[in-house]
């Protein structure tokens, strides 16, 4: 019990009373000043409704409590080494955490009320104040291809940022025409506090043999980070028109979209991001000598671009249908694996492993098992690039207040069961989660298997963070 966190601490002749929010818990003290060894009862009310009546038996230390009292009362309390008086109440999902809560606590001895304290707590506002600096540091930018015909593409971009004036598009090796702008797009998590802008444009590739790129600008200067761009591979017309892609339901299972263009362009964007991170943090270069593990290969959305770069690609996944598709349509080795390690991969056989949206769906226990397995298969000194959902992802996610409270408490939130892979793991399975991590948690817990080199916030589609790891 951290008494110094209590801002509403009150004392009268009968009791010392107060509370504070810690993670998902309301924690407080109700100490009997007349008979310190006799526990009191705390009635907890939220918005006037009695939510719980708890016996305050959590142990407190008398010498610490005495610092908040005066005179003989302080001496009486300080004389006792341990005193019953602590309590806690879990802030369940049934409470309206998105709106202000009037919380009050009544201290009672039998039927007699001995003390009362109340406070209005706006957890949603606190959550926004915590997340706002993240969007100030890095705007939310997301490109999508709407249509493509030979070397002409129609793209849209949605941007949420603190300041949205004078935002436009800039192209490299492409001409931008028919640019339209729609301001005042509300942010779907904090619609009253964060606005957005939507831009749509037609792109005409100038030299089809070369890669092209589009990014946003603000007052003529580049806006956003490396991955906040729309990358267009060389020979787009030929490569995309002839591209063999999975069935719509297979694409939807791994990326929540049935679009062939989303599959191809997003896979290439992930390839470019990984290439950039390797150049920034490692000595590795993408060559034919590089052995790569796509951990959670899905239907080859990213792997196919490493194959085009002549890398030695191995892909593993728990989805047998997608693994079968990769085996029949892509070069490389593809294995169906169990949701639990180990795999059949040789020890110390991989130079680079990457996992996109994998640790975002594992429980805490399962993540530790897979970290151990990944360390086994990666060569000592080899690298792993893994994405996580941190607080930054809450700017795009649901229930940010609930998740922030859990992250404050534990550093990880893996309580919510996901449903996207029900047809793979079964509807009754609780294996697949919607998991969030704090960076400090990663450093403290993943360092057993890997050296944590860096975090790149939002580098996976301005949503998930990349964690750059080196195998021990």
C-alpha positions as CSV (number, residue, x, y, z in Angstrom):
1,X,0.0,0.0,0.0
2,X,1.6,3.3,-1.1
3,X,0.1,5.8,1.3
4,X,1.9,8.7,-0.4
5,X,-0.3,8.2,-3.5
6,X,-3.4,9.1,-1.5
7,X,-4.5,12.7,-2.2
8,X,-7.7,12.6,-0.3
9,X,-6.4,11.2,3.0
10,X,-8.6,12.3,5.9
11,X,-8.4,11.7,9.7
12,X,-11.0,12.3,12.4
13,X,-11.3,11.0,16.0
14,X,-12.5,7.6,14.7
15,X,-10.5,6.7,11.6
16,X,-7.9,7.5,9.0
17,X,-9.4,7.1,5.5
18,X,-8.4,7.6,1.9
19,X,-7.9,5.8,-1.5
20,X,-6.2,6.0,-4.8
21,X,-6.2,4.3,-8.2
22,X,-3.4,1.8,-9.0
23,X,-3.7,-0.1,-12.3
24,X,-7.1,-1.9,-12.4
25,X,-7.5,-1.5,-8.6
26,X,-8.9,1.1,-6.2
27,X,-6.7,0.8,-3.2
28,X,-7.2,2.5,0.1
29,X,-7.0,2.5,3.9
30,X,-9.5,2.6,6.7
31,X,-7.7,2.5,10.0
32,X,-9.5,2.4,13.3
33,X,-7.9,5.1,15.5
34,X,-9.8,4.1,18.6
35,X,-8.9,0.4,18.5
36,X,-6.1,0.0,15.9
37,X,-6.1,-3.8,16.0
38,X,-9.9,-4.0,15.2
39,X,-10.6,-4.0,11.4
40,X,-13.2,-1.6,10.0
41,X,-15.5,-2.0,7.0
42,X,-15.2,0.1,3.8
43,X,-18.3,0.6,1.7
44,X,-17.3,1.5,-1.9
45,X,-19.8,3.5,-4.0
46,X,-19.4,4.3,-7.6
47,X,-21.7,7.1,-9.0
48,X,-23.9,6.6,-5.9
49,X,-24.3,2.8,-6.2
50,X,-22.9,0.5,-3.5
51,X,-20.4,-1.7,-5.3
52,X,-18.7,-3.5,-2.5
53,X,-18.5,-3.8,1.3
54,X,-15.1,-5.1,2.3
55,X,-13.4,-5.9,5.6
56,X,-10.2,-3.8,5.8
57,X,-7.7,-6.5,6.8
58,X,-4.7,-5.5,4.6
59,X,-1.7,-5.1,6.8
60,X,-0.3,-1.5,7.3
61,X,2.8,-0.4,9.3
62,X,2.1,1.7,12.3
63,X,5.3,3.8,12.1
64,X,4.4,4.8,8.6
65,X,0.8,5.7,9.4
66,X,1.9,7.8,12.4
67,X,3.5,10.2,9.9
68,X,0.0,11.3,8.8
69,X,-1.3,11.8,12.4
70,X,-0.7,14.2,15.2
71,X,-0.1,14.1,19.0
72,X,-1.2,11.1,21.1
73,X,-3.0,9.5,18.1
74,X,0.3,9.3,16.2
75,X,2.1,7.8,19.3
76,X,-0.7,5.2,19.7
77,X,-0.6,4.1,16.1
78,X,3.2,4.2,15.9
79,X,3.3,1.8,18.9
80,X,1.8,-1.0,16.7
81,X,4.1,-2.7,14.3
82,X,1.3,-4.0,12.0
83,X,-2.3,-2.7,11.8
84,X,-5.2,-4.1,9.7
85,X,-6.6,-1.4,7.5
86,X,-5.9,-1.9,3.8
87,X,-8.4,-2.7,1.2
88,X,-8.7,-2.9,-2.6
89,X,-11.5,-3.1,-5.2
90,X,-11.1,-4.3,-8.8
91,X,-12.3,-1.9,-11.4
92,X,-14.2,-4.3,-13.6
93,X,-15.1,-3.9,-17.3
94,X,-18.7,-3.4,-16.2
95,X,-17.9,0.0,-14.8
96,X,-18.1,2.9,-17.3
97,X,-14.4,3.6,-17.4
98,X,-14.9,5.9,-20.4
99,X,-16.7,8.6,-18.4
100,X,-16.0,10.3,-15.1
101,X,-16.6,8.2,-12.0
102,X,-17.7,9.6,-8.7
103,X,-16.1,7.3,-6.1
104,X,-16.8,7.5,-2.5
105,X,-15.8,5.3,0.5
106,X,-17.6,5.1,3.8
107,X,-15.7,3.8,6.8
108,X,-18.0,1.8,9.2
109,X,-17.7,0.1,12.5
110,X,-20.7,-2.2,12.7
111,X,-23.6,-0.1,11.6
112,X,-22.0,3.2,12.6
113,X,-20.5,5.4,9.9
114,X,-17.1,6.7,11.1
115,X,-15.8,8.6,8.1
116,X,-16.5,9.5,4.5
117,X,-14.3,10.5,1.5
118,X,-15.1,11.0,-2.1
119,X,-13.5,12.0,-5.4
120,X,-14.4,12.3,-9.0
121,X,-11.9,10.5,-11.2
122,X,-11.9,10.9,-15.0
123,X,-9.9,7.8,-16.1
124,X,-10.6,8.4,-19.8
125,X,-9.2,11.9,-19.6
126,X,-6.1,10.6,-17.8
127,X,-5.7,8.0,-20.5
128,X,-5.9,10.7,-23.2
129,X,-3.3,12.9,-21.4
130,X,-1.0,9.9,-21.3
131,X,-1.5,9.0,-25.0
132,X,-1.5,12.6,-26.4
133,X,2.4,13.0,-26.2
134,X,2.7,9.9,-28.4
135,X,0.7,11.3,-31.2
136,X,2.6,14.6,-30.9
137,X,5.8,12.6,-31.4
138,X,4.5,10.5,-34.2
139,X,1.3,11.2,-36.2
140,X,-1.0,8.4,-37.2
141,X,-0.6,7.9,-41.0
142,X,-2.1,5.1,-43.0
143,X,-2.0,4.6,-46.8
144,X,-4.3,2.3,-48.8
145,X,-4.4,1.5,-52.4
146,X,-7.9,1.9,-53.8
147,X,-7.2,0.7,-57.3
148,X,-4.3,-0.1,-59.7
149,X,-4.1,-0.3,-63.5
150,X,-0.7,-0.9,-65.0
151,X,1.4,1.9,-63.7
152,X,-1.4,4.1,-62.4
153,X,-2.6,3.8,-58.8
154,X,-5.3,5.6,-56.8
155,X,-4.3,5.8,-53.1
156,X,-5.8,7.3,-50.0
157,X,-4.1,8.4,-46.8
158,X,-5.7,9.2,-43.4
159,X,-3.6,11.2,-41.0
160,X,-4.4,12.0,-37.3
161,X,-2.0,14.6,-35.8
162,X,-1.9,17.5,-33.4
163,X,-1.7,20.1,-36.2
164,X,-3.3,19.3,-39.6
165,X,-2.9,22.5,-41.6
166,X,-0.9,22.6,-44.9
167,X,-0.7,18.8,-45.3
168,X,-0.2,17.5,-48.8
169,X,1.4,14.6,-50.7
170,X,4.8,14.3,-52.3
171,X,5.9,11.7,-54.8
172,X,9.2,10.3,-55.8
173,X,9.3,8.8,-59.3
174,X,5.6,9.4,-59.6
175,X,3.3,12.3,-60.7
176,X,0.5,13.1,-58.3
177,X,-2.8,14.3,-59.9
178,X,-6.4,14.6,-58.9
179,X,-5.4,15.3,-55.2
180,X,-8.5,15.9,-53.0
181,X,-8.5,16.6,-49.3
182,X,-11.3,16.0,-46.8
183,X,-10.6,17.7,-43.4
184,X,-12.3,17.1,-40.0
185,X,-12.2,13.3,-40.1
186,X,-12.9,12.3,-36.4
187,X,-10.5,10.0,-34.6
188,X,-12.5,6.9,-33.8
189,X,-11.0,6.4,-30.3
190,X,-11.0,10.0,-29.2
191,X,-13.3,11.7,-31.6
192,X,-13.8,14.9,-29.5
193,X,-10.1,15.4,-28.9
194,X,-8.2,14.3,-32.0
195,X,-9.2,15.3,-35.5
196,X,-7.9,13.9,-38.8
197,X,-7.6,14.5,-42.5
198,X,-8.1,12.2,-45.5
199,X,-6.3,12.7,-48.8
200,X,-6.9,10.8,-52.1
201,X,-4.8,11.0,-55.2
202,X,-4.0,9.5,-58.5
203,X,-0.4,8.3,-59.0
204,X,1.3,8.0,-62.4
205,X,4.6,6.1,-62.2
206,X,7.3,8.0,-64.2
207,X,9.8,5.2,-64.7
208,X,8.2,1.8,-64.2
209,X,11.6,0.1,-63.9
210,X,12.3,2.0,-60.7
211,X,10.7,2.0,-57.2
212,X,8.4,4.9,-56.4
213,X,7.3,6.3,-53.1
214,X,4.7,8.7,-51.8
215,X,4.7,10.4,-48.4
216,X,2.8,13.2,-46.7
217,X,4.3,16.7,-46.3
218,X,3.5,19.6,-43.9
219,X,4.4,23.0,-45.1
220,X,6.4,21.4,-47.9
221,X,8.5,19.2,-45.5
222,X,8.3,15.5,-45.1
223,X,5.8,14.5,-42.4
224,X,6.0,11.2,-40.5
225,X,8.6,8.5,-40.2
226,X,10.1,6.0,-42.6
227,X,7.2,3.5,-42.6
228,X,4.6,6.3,-43.0
229,X,5.1,6.2,-46.7
230,X,3.5,4.3,-49.6
231,X,6.1,2.2,-51.4
232,X,5.6,1.1,-55.0
233,X,7.9,-1.7,-56.2
234,X,9.7,-1.5,-59.5
235,X,7.9,-3.1,-62.5
236,X,4.6,-2.8,-60.7
237,X,2.4,-3.3,-63.7
238,X,4.0,-6.6,-64.7
239,X,4.6,-8.0,-61.2
240,X,1.2,-7.2,-59.7
241,X,-0.9,-8.1,-62.7
242,X,0.7,-11.6,-62.8
243,X,0.9,-12.0,-59.0
244,X,-0.6,-15.2,-57.6
245,X,-2.5,-14.4,-54.4
246,X,-4.3,-16.5,-51.8
247,X,-8.1,-16.7,-51.5
248,X,-9.9,-13.8,-49.9
249,X,-10.6,-15.6,-46.7
250,X,-7.0,-16.5,-46.3
251,X,-5.9,-12.9,-46.7
252,X,-8.7,-11.7,-44.4
253,X,-7.5,-14.1,-41.6
254,X,-4.1,-12.6,-41.4
255,X,-4.7,-8.9,-42.1
256,X,-8.4,-8.2,-41.7
257,X,-8.8,-7.3,-45.4
258,X,-9.8,-9.2,-48.4
259,X,-8.1,-6.9,-50.9
260,X,-5.5,-8.2,-53.2
261,X,-3.9,-4.7,-53.4
262,X,-3.7,-4.5,-49.6
263,X,-2.0,-7.9,-49.5
264,X,0.6,-6.9,-52.1
265,X,1.3,-3.3,-51.1
266,X,1.3,-3.9,-47.4
267,X,3.6,-6.9,-47.7
268,X,6.0,-4.8,-49.7
269,X,5.8,-2.0,-47.2
270,X,6.7,-4.4,-44.4
271,X,9.6,-5.7,-46.4
272,X,10.9,-2.1,-46.9
273,X,10.5,-1.4,-43.1
274,X,12.5,-4.5,-42.1
275,X,15.1,-3.6,-44.7
276,X,15.4,-0.1,-43.1
277,X,15.6,-1.5,-39.6
278,X,18.3,-3.9,-40.5
279,X,20.4,-1.1,-42.0
280,X,19.8,1.1,-39.0
281,X,20.5,-1.5,-36.2
282,X,22.4,-4.5,-37.6
283,X,25.2,-5.5,-39.9
284,X,22.9,-7.7,-42.0
285,X,22.0,-6.9,-45.6
286,X,19.4,-8.6,-47.7
287,X,21.3,-11.0,-49.9
288,X,21.0,-14.5,-51.1
289,X,23.2,-15.7,-48.2
290,X,20.8,-14.5,-45.6
291,X,18.7,-17.2,-43.9
292,X,15.4,-15.8,-42.8
293,X,12.6,-17.1,-40.7
294,X,9.2,-15.6,-41.1
295,X,7.6,-16.7,-37.8
296,X,3.9,-16.6,-38.4
297,X,4.3,-16.5,-42.2
298,X,0.5,-16.7,-42.8
299,X,-0.1,-16.7,-46.6
300,X,3.3,-15.2,-47.5
301,X,2.4,-11.5,-47.4
302,X,5.9,-10.5,-46.5
303,X,7.9,-13.6,-47.3
304,X,7.2,-13.3,-51.0
305,X,9.2,-10.1,-51.2
306,X,12.2,-11.6,-49.4
307,X,12.0,-14.4,-52.0
308,X,12.1,-11.8,-54.7
309,X,15.3,-10.5,-53.1
310,X,16.8,-14.0,-53.3
311,X,16.9,-14.7,-49.6
312,X,16.7,-18.2,-48.1
313,X,13.2,-18.1,-46.6
314,X,11.7,-20.5,-44.1
315,X,8.2,-19.9,-43.0
316,X,6.2,-21.4,-40.1
317,X,2.6,-21.0,-39.0
318,X,-0.1,-22.7,-37.0
319,X,-2.5,-22.2,-39.9
320,X,-2.3,-25.4,-42.1
321,X,-4.3,-23.9,-45.0
322,X,-2.0,-20.9,-45.4
323,X,1.1,-23.0,-45.0
324,X,-0.2,-25.3,-47.7
325,X,-0.7,-22.3,-50.0
326,X,2.8,-21.1,-49.4
327,X,4.3,-24.5,-50.2
328,X,2.5,-24.7,-53.5
329,X,3.0,-21.1,-54.6
330,X,6.2,-19.7,-53.1
331,X,9.9,-20.7,-53.1
332,X,11.3,-21.7,-49.7
333,X,10.5,-24.1,-46.9
334,X,7.2,-23.9,-45.1
335,X,6.2,-25.9,-42.1
336,X,2.9,-26.2,-40.2
337,X,3.7,-26.0,-36.5
338,X,1.9,-26.5,-33.2
339,X,0.7,-23.4,-31.2
340,X,3.3,-24.5,-28.6
341,X,7.0,-25.0,-29.3
342,X,9.3,-26.6,-30.1
343,X,9.6,-26.5,-33.9
344,X,11.6,-28.9,-36.1
345,X,13.9,-26.1,-37.1
346,X,17.6,-26.8,-36.6
347,X,19.4,-25.1,-33.8
348,X,21.5,-22.0,-34.7
349,X,20.2,-22.1,-38.3
350,X,18.7,-18.6,-38.8
351,X,20.4,-15.2,-39.3
352,X,17.2,-13.2,-39.0
353,X,13.7,-14.0,-37.7
354,X,10.8,-11.6,-37.9
355,X,7.4,-11.9,-36.4
356,X,4.6,-9.5,-37.4
357,X,1.5,-9.5,-35.1
358,X,2.5,-12.7,-33.3
359,X,3.5,-11.5,-29.8
360,X,0.4,-9.3,-30.1
361,X,-1.7,-12.5,-29.7
362,X,0.1,-14.6,-27.1
363,X,-0.4,-15.0,-23.4
364,X,2.5,-14.1,-21.1
365,X,3.4,-17.8,-20.6
366,X,3.3,-18.6,-24.3
367,X,5.5,-15.7,-25.2
368,X,8.2,-16.9,-22.9
369,X,8.1,-20.4,-24.4
370,X,8.4,-18.9,-27.9
371,X,11.3,-16.5,-26.9
372,X,13.2,-19.6,-25.7
373,X,12.5,-21.4,-29.0
374,X,13.4,-18.4,-31.1
375,X,16.7,-18.0,-29.3
376,X,17.4,-21.7,-30.0
377,X,17.0,-21.5,-33.7
378,X,18.7,-18.1,-34.3
379,X,22.4,-18.1,-34.5
380,X,24.3,-16.5,-31.6
381,X,24.5,-12.8,-32.4
382,X,21.7,-13.1,-35.0
383,X,18.7,-10.8,-34.9
384,X,15.0,-10.9,-34.4
385,X,12.5,-8.2,-35.3
386,X,9.2,-8.6,-33.5
387,X,6.2,-6.3,-33.4
388,X,4.2,-5.5,-30.2
389,X,1.3,-3.4,-29.3
390,X,2.3,-0.8,-26.8
391,X,0.5,2.3,-25.6
392,X,0.9,3.8,-29.0
393,X,-1.3,1.1,-30.5
394,X,-4.1,2.2,-28.1
395,X,-4.5,5.3,-30.3
396,X,-6.0,2.9,-32.8
397,X,-7.5,0.3,-30.5
398,X,-10.6,-0.2,-28.4
399,X,-10.9,0.1,-24.6
400,X,-7.7,2.2,-24.2
401,X,-8.6,3.2,-20.6
402,X,-9.0,-0.4,-19.5
403,X,-5.8,-1.5,-21.2
404,X,-3.8,1.5,-19.8
405,X,-4.9,0.5,-16.3
406,X,-3.8,-3.1,-16.8
407,X,-0.5,-2.0,-18.3
408,X,0.2,0.3,-15.3
409,X,-0.4,-2.7,-13.0
410,X,1.4,-5.5,-14.8
411,X,3.3,-4.2,-17.9
412,X,1.4,-6.6,-20.1
413,X,-2.3,-7.0,-20.9
414,X,-3.1,-10.4,-22.3
415,X,-6.6,-10.9,-20.8
416,X,-8.8,-10.4,-23.9
417,X,-9.4,-13.5,-26.0
418,X,-9.3,-12.9,-29.8
419,X,-11.6,-14.6,-32.3
420,X,-9.9,-14.0,-35.6
421,X,-8.3,-17.5,-35.6
422,X,-11.3,-19.4,-34.3
423,X,-11.3,-21.6,-37.4
424,X,-7.6,-22.6,-36.7
425,X,-7.4,-22.9,-32.9
426,X,-11.1,-23.6,-32.3
427,X,-13.9,-21.5,-30.9
428,X,-13.5,-22.9,-27.4
429,X,-9.8,-22.2,-27.3
430,X,-8.4,-19.3,-25.2
431,X,-5.0,-19.5,-27.0
432,X,-5.3,-16.4,-29.2
433,X,-5.3,-13.1,-27.4
434,X,-5.2,-9.4,-27.9
435,X,-2.0,-8.6,-26.1
436,X,-0.3,-5.3,-25.2
437,X,3.1,-4.6,-23.8
438,X,5.0,-1.8,-22.1
439,X,8.6,-1.2,-23.3
440,X,10.0,-1.5,-19.8
441,X,8.3,-4.9,-19.4
442,X,10.0,-6.1,-22.6
443,X,13.4,-5.0,-21.3
444,X,12.9,-6.6,-18.0
445,X,11.5,-9.9,-19.2
446,X,12.8,-10.6,-22.7
447,X,16.4,-9.9,-21.8
448,X,16.8,-13.4,-20.5
449,X,17.0,-14.6,-24.1
450,X,17.8,-11.6,-26.2
451,X,19.6,-8.3,-25.9
452,X,16.9,-5.6,-26.5
453,X,18.6,-3.1,-28.8
454,X,15.9,-0.7,-29.6
455,X,12.2,0.0,-30.0
456,X,10.8,1.7,-33.1
457,X,7.4,3.1,-32.2
458,X,4.6,2.6,-34.7
459,X,6.9,1.4,-37.5
460,X,4.4,-1.3,-38.4
461,X,1.7,0.7,-40.2
462,X,1.7,3.5,-37.6
463,X,0.2,1.0,-35.2
464,X,2.6,-1.6,-33.7
465,X,6.1,-1.1,-32.5
466,X,9.1,-3.0,-33.7
467,X,11.4,-4.5,-31.0
468,X,14.9,-5.1,-32.3
469,X,16.6,-8.0,-30.6
470,X,20.0,-9.7,-30.8
471,X,20.3,-13.3,-29.7
472,X,22.4,-14.1,-26.7
